Amino acid sequence: MFARGFRVLRRLSLPVLSLLFLATMLPTPTAAVAAPGSKYGDARLDQWSSLTTHNSYADSGALPPRNQSRNISRQLDDGVRGLMLDTYDIAYDQEGNVDLMMCHSTFACFESFRGGLGRVVDFLKAHPDEVVTVFLENYASRASLTAAVSDVLEAENAKNLLFSPNQYDIDKRNWPRLRDMVSDNRRLVIFQDKWGDDVPIRSSDGSKEYGRLMYTWARTVETLYDYDGRPSGCASRNSNPVGQNPMPGTALTPLFTMNQFDSSVLNPEAKAPGDNGSALKKRIDKDCRPAAGRNPNYIAVNFYEHSDTGGVTPMSVVNELNRNAHVFPPHPALWTVTPNRQFIGQTYETTAPNRCMVRGEDFPDGSGGVVTQRACASPAPSSQQWTVPLPPYDSQNYYWIKAGNGYCLTVPWNLGVPPGNGMQLFWWPCESRWASDNQLWEVMPAQQYGGRRATYFINRWTGKCLTLDPATNGGKAGKVTQDVCPTR
C-alpha cells in the first residue's frame, strides 16, 4: 500500500485533530447553485465576495487623478463584479438640457452614464451566470436617473435584468441565493444613496416596473475611505456599524463594503500597490472579519491590478474568500462531525432517525471489518466514535480516520486496482510504517445552505469521497462507501 496517484487538492492544514477539535475548527458559514456545479454553490448574495473598483469610470486623465487604468468593460472581463459610479446632471447646451454623466465633480466628467451602464448590461447578457453590483453616489435628479436606467434596459432588451427587492421580500426573508438570481435573470443590482426609499424603474410609458434602485444605507454597511496612511481598522463610514446584523426592523443581513483605498491622496496609483497586497489580506483577517463577524462582500480598491506582494492581488484575495465560502446543496458525501465524535450524514441530518457511520461486524478471521451506517445513538457508543489524527509519518497533511478500537478507515486494496464508486469501506489495521494511500484522507471544510457546517473526506488513492450510501440508508446496517465528491 505505497503512495501512488498523488492527488493535488487544497488541503486543510490542521494540527492533530480529534473530531471534537475538528467540529470547532470548520469555517464560519458564509455563502448558494445557478446550475449544479456552478461557482456559487448555495450562497446568498450576502455570502459572496466581489472585487469592486472605486471610481470605476475614472480611467484616464491627470486632473483629477484617475483611480483605474482599465475601462469598465476590461474591469468586468478581469473579474470585477462591483462598480462605484458618481452620477451628475450636466448641461450640454445653452437651453439647459442635461445628460447624466459619470464625474468626479461637475467640472471633471468622464463619460455618459448611459454608455457605462450599457457596457455592464452587455457584459451580463454575454455572461448569463454573472451578477454585477453598481453603487451610485448620485447627485442627479430622480427623473434623470430613472430615465437613464430605463432607457438602457429598453435599448438593450434587458427589461428583467434589474434586481427587484420586492420580488424576493428581502427584508423578511434575507437576500436570495445567487443561483436563484441567475435563474430569474435578476443579475444587475443597483444601489443609490440620495433618497431614503427604493426607487422604482419603470418603462418609458410608465406601465411596467422593471426593478428598483435600492437605498444604500437601508441595505449595506461600509467602512471609512479616508485614512492617515495605510487603510486600517474597520470603522464604519456612518451610523451603521459594520457588525450590525440584521438591519434594524428586518431579517436582512446588510451587504458589507470594505473600502481599501484612501480618497484623499493626490497620486492614487502610487499608493495602490501597498494597499492591494499583504496589507489587504491582513486587514481582512485582523480587523474587518472580526469586526463584522463575516467576510466583506465588496472589497473596493484603486488600480486592482497593482500589488506590492508577489502572488497576492485583490482578485486573488477575493477568489480565496469565495473558495472557502462555497455552500453546497445536500450531498451524501457531506458529513456533520459532532463534538461526541460521531459522523452524521448531512443528507439525512434533518430527518429522523439520523444516520451515523459505524464500525460494523468483524471479518471471520479477525483482521478487520466492514464500515456501516445506522441510526445515531445517544450517548454515542464506541462503535460510532471516530477520530481524525495525522499519521506518525510525513503524510503531507492527509489524515487517518480512526475507529474507536484504533483501526483505520480503509478503501479495500482490490489487488492494487483502485475500486470504483459504491465500494463498501473497511476498518483495518493502520499502516504506520509508510504512507498507505488507501488509508489517507484529505479533510475539506464545507457548509450547506442554511449555515450548517459540513466536512467531506477525499481518499488520496482513489480521489473519491467517503459517502453514506443513499440506497441502503433505511436498513438497520446500511453501507458506507466511496463515491463521487461534491462539485464546487
Secondary structure as GFF3:
##gff-version 3
##sequence-region A 1 488
A	DSSP	alpha_helix	19	25	.	.	.	ID=ss1
A	DSSP	three_ten_helix	45	47	.	.	.	ID=ss2
A	DSSP	beta_strand	50	53	.	.	.	ID=ss3
A	DSSP	alpha_helix	72	77	.	.	.	ID=ss4
A	DSSP	beta_strand	82	91	.	.	.	ID=ss5
A	DSSP	beta_strand	98	103	.	.	.	ID=ss6
A	DSSP	beta_strand	109	112	.	.	.	ID=ss7
A	DSSP	alpha_helix	113	126	.	.	.	ID=ss8
A	DSSP	beta_strand	132	138	.	.	.	ID=ss9
A	DSSP	alpha_helix	142	155	.	.	.	ID=ss10
A	DSSP	alpha_helix	165	168	.	.	.	ID=ss11
A	DSSP	alpha_helix	170	173	.	.	.	ID=ss12
A	DSSP	alpha_helix	178	184	.	.	.	ID=ss13
A	DSSP	beta_strand	188	192	.	.	.	ID=ss14
A	DSSP	beta_strand	199	202	.	.	.	ID=ss15
A	DSSP	beta_strand	209	215	.	.	.	ID=ss16
A	DSSP	alpha_helix	216	219	.	.	.	ID=ss17
A	DSSP	beta_strand	220	222	.	.	.	ID=ss18
A	DSSP	beta_strand	255	259	.	.	.	ID=ss19
A	DSSP	alpha_helix	268	276	.	.	.	ID=ss20
A	DSSP	alpha_helix	278	283	.	.	.	ID=ss21
A	DSSP	pi_helix	284	288	.	.	.	ID=ss22
A	DSSP	alpha_helix	289	292	.	.	.	ID=ss23
A	DSSP	beta_strand	298	301	.	.	.	ID=ss24
A	DSSP	alpha_helix	314	325	.	.	.	ID=ss25
A	DSSP	beta_strand	327	328	.	.	.	ID=ss26
A	DSSP	beta_strand	335	337	.	.	.	ID=ss27
A	DSSP	beta_strand	343	345	.	.	.	ID=ss28
A	DSSP	three_ten_helix	346	348	.	.	.	ID=ss29
A	DSSP	beta_strand	355	362	.	.	.	ID=ss30
A	DSSP	beta_strand	369	375	.	.	.	ID=ss31
A	DSSP	three_ten_helix	382	384	.	.	.	ID=ss32
A	DSSP	beta_strand	386	387	.	.	.	ID=ss33
A	DSSP	beta_strand	402	403	.	.	.	ID=ss34
A	DSSP	beta_strand	408	410	.	.	.	ID=ss35
A	DSSP	three_ten_helix	414	416	.	.	.	ID=ss36
A	DSSP	beta_strand	423	424	.	.	.	ID=ss37
A	DSSP	beta_strand	426	428	.	.	.	ID=ss38
A	DSSP	three_ten_helix	437	439	.	.	.	ID=ss39
A	DSSP	beta_strand	441	448	.	.	.	ID=ss40
A	DSSP	beta_strand	453	459	.	.	.	ID=ss41
A	DSSP	beta_strand	465	468	.	.	.	ID=ss42
A	DSSP	three_ten_helix	470	472	.	.	.	ID=ss43
A	DSSP	beta_strand	478	483	.	.	.	ID=ss44
###
